[in-house]
Amino acid sequence: QVQLVEGGGGLVQPGGSLRLFCTASGIAFRDADMRWYRQSPGHAREWVATESPKRASTYADAVKGRFTISRDNARGTLYLQMFSLKPEDTAVYYCNAVDPFSRQEYWGQGTQVTVSS
């Protein structure tokens, strides 16, 4: 049974930083493509960043240069380091994993990030 558990969200002032984490179990983590998505009220879920064992990390234009995605294979954990946060970054952030063998997608429950003064 695959489980993705996110955390690290919270309330931060504009210009601040946060580090999100996603701990995975039940999946071949080191071989899996891992992604962060986010969804704000009234908007569709949007892709934020991808960390792949086979390719360089990629980022949405809205976060490029401010966010860094990384993984710790020994801990089975995906991270999203966020700097220079803006109010428009306010959203629920979701971790996404693609099983490298079945290609099935899995989602975490989400963690709320609120950027406000």
Secondary structure, DSSP 8 states (H G I E B T S, - for coil): --EEEEE--EEE-TT--EEEEEEEESS-GGGSEEEEEEE-TTS--EEEEEE-SSS--EE-TTTTTTEEEEEETTTTEEEEEE-S--GGG-EEEEEEEE-TTT--EEE---EEEEE--
